Amino acid sequence: MKKTLLLITSVLFITSTVFPQSKININDLVEVDGKMYRPSNNKLYSGIVYDSYASTGQEKLDGFYRDGLKNGKWTWWNEDGGTDRTGNFRKGQFNGQWKFYHSNGQLKAIGNYRNGEGTNRDEYGLTAHGRHGKWTFWYDSGSKSAEISYKNGEIDGVWTSWNEEGQKVWEGTLEEYQAEKARLAEEARLAEEARSAGEARLAEEARLAEEARLAEEARLAEEARLAGEARLAEEARLAEEARLAEEARLAEEARLAEEARLAEEARLAEEARLAEEARLAGEARLAEEARLAEEEKARLAAADKKSFNKMYIYGGIAVIGGGAGLYLLTRGEDETAKETGSVSLTIEIP
């Protein structure tokens, strides 16, 4: 018993001496050629590493390096504190059992790696390189998704998959799966081609319909434009006709006004002429009357003179029939009287 305790104590002492249990934030290490160095001494790092979420301070990972390579058990957590994945490394490669979890904490996959390089991620988003042996996958609801056997990272033998309702959807070998996958891919390709052809046909129909719509809109717009131009032309024609008619009306009114003015001027001139003629005729008539009166007066005067020449009054006044008459001596007769010694008197008895 004492020998056993001594042996264990010696092993622990040697391990602690050879591999001192230092702990450092993984972000403080420096990676060179795939290996991690401690920058303080430029030596390959051996020891524990950790990381935390900056927003919450929640632990993000916990692992171990030996000579700059991942080694031993590693665990990652999500921000809610749930386990994301956990497994083992050996000299930087995936080795042994690994477990992966959904974000709700349900187990997502479990299986073993042999010298996995962390590449070739599958439809589950997990690295497939180095898988070896049986792997089991689950939906986040907890129902089983698939059971697959691997050999050196490749599917080996029969594998089975289920839908979320627990119904088996596949069971067969990789070759059968690949053939089925190829068939489904071909069907999908043909369906995609048919869909693309249908979409192309619909797109062409839509393009033609759009072109027809645009052509119809252009035709209607052109008709509307022509109709508008015709309407404007008709309005311009009617306006021009109205303008010309108005000008003709105004010209006719001006002509009639001018004719009326000229007629009025002619009437007034004719009236003036007639008035002037009447005035002149009146003046002529008056002059004629005056002349005639003057002639009559002269005639009467001449007659009077002749009457006086017929009577001779000698040295007195003759009274005839109870009337009296004034005697006048004419110059000619006066001369005769002088010669004859007598005076003629013409007496008119009223």
C-alpha positions in Angstrom: 0.0 0.0 0.0 2.8 2.4 0.9 4.5 1.6 -2.4 1.3 2.4 -4.3 0.9 5.7 -2.6 4.5 6.5 -3.3 4.1 5.7 -6.9 1.0 7.8 -7.3 2.7 10.7 -5.5 5.8 10.4 -7.8 3.6 10.4 -11.0 1.7 13.5 -9.8 5.0 15.2 -9.0 6.6 14.4 -12.3 3.4 15.4 -14.3 3.2 18.7 -12.4 6.8 19.3 -13.0 6.8 18.5 -16.7 3.4 20.0 -17.5 2.8 22.9 -15.2 -0.9 23.8 -14.9 -0.9 27.4 -16.1 -4.1 29.0 -17.3 -4.3 31.8 -19.9 -6.9 33.5 -22.1 -6.7 31.9 -25.5 -6.8 35.3 -27.2 -3.5 36.2 -25.5 -1.7 33.4 -27.4 -0.1 33.8 -30.8 -0.6 31.3 -33.6 2.3 30.4 -35.8 2.1 27.6 -38.4 -0.9 26.1 -36.6 0.7 26.1 -33.2 0.1 28.4 -30.3 2.9 30.3 -28.6 3.0 32.3 -25.4 4.2 35.7 -26.5 6.0 36.4 -23.2 8.7 33.8 -23.8 8.1 32.7 -27.5 7.7 29.1 -26.5 5.1 26.6 -27.5 2.3 26.9 -25.0 1.3 24.0 -22.7 -1.5 24.5 -20.3 -5.1 25.4 -19.8 -6.9 28.0 -21.9 -10.2 29.8 -21.5 -12.4 32.4 -23.1 -15.4 34.5 -22.1 -18.2 36.3 -23.9 -17.4 40.0 -23.7 -21.1 41.0 -23.4 -22.0 38.8 -20.4 -18.7 37.5 -19.0 -20.1 34.0 -19.4 -17.5 31.3 -20.0 -17.1 30.5 -23.7 -14.6 27.7 -23.8 -12.2 25.6 -21.6 -9.4 23.5 -23.0 -5.8 22.4 -22.9 -2.7 22.8 -25.1 0.3 20.6 -25.1 3.3 21.9 -27.0 1.1 24.4 -28.8 -1.5 21.9 -30.0 -5.0 21.2 -28.6 -4.9 18.1 -26.4 -7.3 16.4 -24.0 -10.9 17.4 -23.3 -12.3 20.7 -24.7 -15.7 22.2 -24.0 -17.6 25.2 -25.6 -20.6 26.9 -24.2 -23.2 29.3 -25.8 -24.0 32.7 -24.4 -26.9 31.3 -22.4 -24.5 29.1 -20.5 -25.6 25.8 -22.3 -23.1 23.4 -23.6 -22.5 23.8 -27.4 -20.0 21.0 -27.9 -17.5 18.9 -26.0 -14.9 16.3 -27.1 -11.2 15.3 -27.1 -8.2 16.3 -29.1 -4.9 14.5 -29.6 -2.0 16.4 -31.0 -4.4 19.0 -32.5 -6.7 16.4 -34.1 -10.2 15.3 -33.2 -10.0 12.0 -31.4 -12.4 9.9 -29.3 -16.0 10.7 -28.5 -17.6 14.1 -29.3 -21.0 15.5 -28.4 -22.8 18.4 -30.1 -25.9 20.2 -28.8 -28.7 22.3 -30.2 -29.1 25.8 -28.8 -32.1 24.6 -26.7 -29.8 22.1 -25.0 -31.0 19.0 -26.9 -28.3 16.6 -28.0 -27.6 17.1 -31.7 -25.0 14.4 -32.5 -22.7 12.0 -30.8 -19.9 9.9 -32.3 -16.2 9.2 -32.4 -13.4 10.7 -34.4 -10.1 9.2 -35.4 -7.5 11.8 -36.4 -10.1 14.3 -37.6 -8.9 17.6 -39.1 -12.0 19.6 -38.4 -13.0 19.9 -42.1 -15.7 18.7 -44.5 -18.7 20.0 -42.7 -22.0 18.1 -43.3 -25.6 19.2 -43.6 -25.8 19.4 -39.8 -22.9 22.0 -39.9 -20.5 19.6 -38.1 -17.1 18.5 -39.2 -17.1 15.1 -40.9 -13.4 14.4 -41.5 -12.2 11.6 -39.3 -15.5 10.2 -38.2 -15.2 6.6 -37.3 -17.9 4.1 -36.1 -21.5 4.8 -35.4 -22.9 8.3 -35.3 -26.3 9.3 -34.1 -28.1 12.6 -34.9 -31.2 14.2 -33.3 -33.6 17.0 -34.2 -33.9 20.0 -31.8 -37.2 18.5 -30.7 -35.4 15.5 -29.3 -36.5 12.9 -32.0 -33.8 10.9 -33.7 -32.8 12.2 -37.1 -30.3 9.6 -38.4 -27.9 6.7 -37.5 -24.9 6.5 -39.8 -21.8 4.3 -39.7 -18.4 5.8 -40.8 -15.0 4.5 -41.6 -12.2 6.9 -41.9 -14.6 9.8 -42.4 -16.7 8.1 -45.1 -20.2 6.5 -44.7 -19.8 2.8 -44.4 -22.7 0.2 -44.7 -26.4 0.8 -44.2 -27.5 4.1 -42.6 -31.0 5.2 -41.6 -32.8 8.5 -41.4 -36.1 9.6 -40.0 -38.3 12.8 -40.3 -39.3 14.9 -37.3 -42.5 12.8 -36.9 -40.4 9.7 -36.4 -41.2 8.2 -39.8 -38.3 6.4 -41.5 -37.4 8.2 -44.8 -34.3 6.3 -45.8 -32.5 3.1 -45.1 -29.7 1.9 -47.4 -26.0 2.0 -48.3 -24.1 5.0 -49.4 -24.1 3.8 -53.0 -27.9 3.4 -52.9 -28.2 6.8 -51.2 -25.9 8.4 -53.8 -28.0 6.8 -56.6 -31.2 8.0 -54.9 -29.6 11.3 -54.4 -28.6 11.5 -58.0 -32.1 10.5 -59.1 -33.6 13.1 -56.8 -31.1 15.6 -58.0 -32.0 14.8 -61.6 -35.7 15.1 -60.8 -34.9 18.4 -59.0 -32.9 19.5 -62.0 -35.7 18.6 -64.4 -38.2 20.3 -62.1 -36.0 23.3 -61.9 -35.6 23.3 -65.7 -39.4 23.0 -66.0 -39.8 25.7 -63.4 -37.3 27.9 -65.2 -38.9 27.2 -68.5 -42.3 28.0 -67.0 -40.9 31.1 -65.5 -39.3 32.0 -68.8 -42.5 31.4 -70.6 -44.4 33.4 -68.0 -41.7 36.1 -68.2 -42.0 36.1 -72.0 -45.8 36.3 -71.8 -45.5 39.0 -69.2 -43.0 40.8 -71.4 -45.2 40.5 -74.4 -48.2 41.6 -72.4 -46.2 44.5 -71.0 -45.1 45.5 -74.5 -48.7 45.2 -75.7 -49.9 47.3 -72.8 -47.2 49.9 -73.5 -48.0 49.8 -77.2 -51.7 50.2 -76.4 -50.9 53.0 -74.0 -48.7 54.6 -76.7 -51.5 54.2 -79.3 -54.1 55.7 -77.0 -51.6 58.5 -76.0 -51.0 59.1 -79.7 -54.7 59.1 -80.5 -55.3 61.4 -77.6 -52.4 63.6 -78.8 -53.8 63.7 -82.3 -57.3 64.3 -81.0 -56.0 67.1 -78.9 -54.1 68.6 -81.8 -57.3 68.2 -84.0 -59.4 69.8 -81.3 -56.9 72.6 -80.9 -56.7 73.0 -84.7 -60.5 73.0 -84.9 -60.7 75.5 -82.0 -58.0 77.6 -83.8 -60.0 77.3 -87.1 -63.2 78.3 -85.4 -61.5 81.1 -83.6 -59.9 82.3 -86.9 -63.3 82.0 -88.5 -64.9 83.9 -85.6 -62.1 86.5 -85.9 -62.6 86.9 -89.6 -66.3 87.0 -89.2 -65.9 89.6 -86.5 -63.5 91.6 -88.7 -66.0 91.2 -91.6 -68.8 92.3 -89.3 -66.8 95.3 -88.0 -65.8 96.1 -91.6 -69.4 95.9 -92.7 -70.5 98.0 -89.8 -67.7 100.5 -90.7 -68.7 100.4 -94.3 -72.4 100.9 -93.4 -71.4 103.6 -90.9 -69.2 105.2 -93.6 -72.1 104.9 -96.1 -74.5 106.3 -93.5 -72.0 109.1 -92.8 -71.6 109.8 -96.4 -75.3 109.6 -97.0 -75.9 111.9 -94.1 -73.3 114.2 -95.4 -74.9 114.1 -98.8 -78.3 114.6 -97.2 -77.0 117.5 -95.3 -75.2 118.9 -98.3 -78.4 118.4 -100.4 -80.4 120.1 -97.7 -77.8 122.9 -97.5 -77.8 123.1 -101.3 -81.6 123.2 -101.4 -81.6 125.7 -98.5 -79.0 127.7 -100.3 -81.0 127.4 -103.6 -84.2 128.4 -101.6 -82.3 131.2 -100.0 -81.0 132.3 -103.4 -84.4 131.8 -104.9 -86.0 133.8 -102.1 -83.4 136.5 -102.5 -83.9 136.4 -106.3 -87.7 136.4 -105.7 -87.4 139.3 -103.3 -85.0 141.0 -105.6 -87.3 140.3 -108.5 -90.2 141.5 -106.4 -88.2 144.5 -105.4 -87.3 145.0 -109.0 -90.9 144.5 -110.1 -91.9 146.8 -107.3 -89.3 149.2 -108.4 -90.4 148.9 -111.9 -94.0 149.2 -110.8 -93.1 152.2 -108.8 -91.2 153.6 -111.8 -94.1 152.7 -114.0 -96.5 154.4 -111.6 -94.2 157.3 -111.3 -93.9 157.4 -115.1 -97.7 157.1 -115.3 -98.0 159.9 -112.8 -95.7 162.0 -114.8 -97.7 161.3 -117.9 -101.0 162.3 -116.1 -99.5 165.5 -115.0 -98.4 166.3 -118.5 -101.9 166.0 -119.8 -103.3 168.8 -117.7 -102.3 172.4 -117.8 -103.1 174.6 -115.1 -102.4 178.2 -115.6 -101.8 180.2 -112.5 -104.1 178.6 -110.1 -105.9 175.6 -108.6 -108.6 173.9 -110.5 -111.5 172.4 -108.5 -113.3 169.7 -110.3 -116.3 167.9 -109.0 -115.8 169.1 -105.5 -112.3 167.7 -105.2 -109.0 169.4 -105.2 -105.8 168.3 -106.9 -102.3 169.2 -106.5 -100.5 170.4 -109.5 -97.0 169.5 -110.4 -94.9 171.1 -112.9 -92.5 168.9 -114.8 -89.2 170.1 -115.8 -89.7 169.4 -119.4 -93.1 170.9 -119.4 -91.8 173.7 -117.3 -89.5 174.4 -120.1 -92.5 174.3 -122.6 -94.5 176.4 -120.3 -91.7 178.9 -120.2 -91.8 178.8 -123.9 -95.6 178.9 -124.1 -96.3 180.8 -121.0 -98.6 178.1 -119.6 -98.5 175.3 -116.9 -100.2 171.8 -117.4 -101.8 170.3 -114.3 -103.0 166.8 -114.0 -105.7 166.5 -111.5 -106.9 163.1 -110.2 -110.3 163.1 -108.6 -110.7 160.3 -106.2 
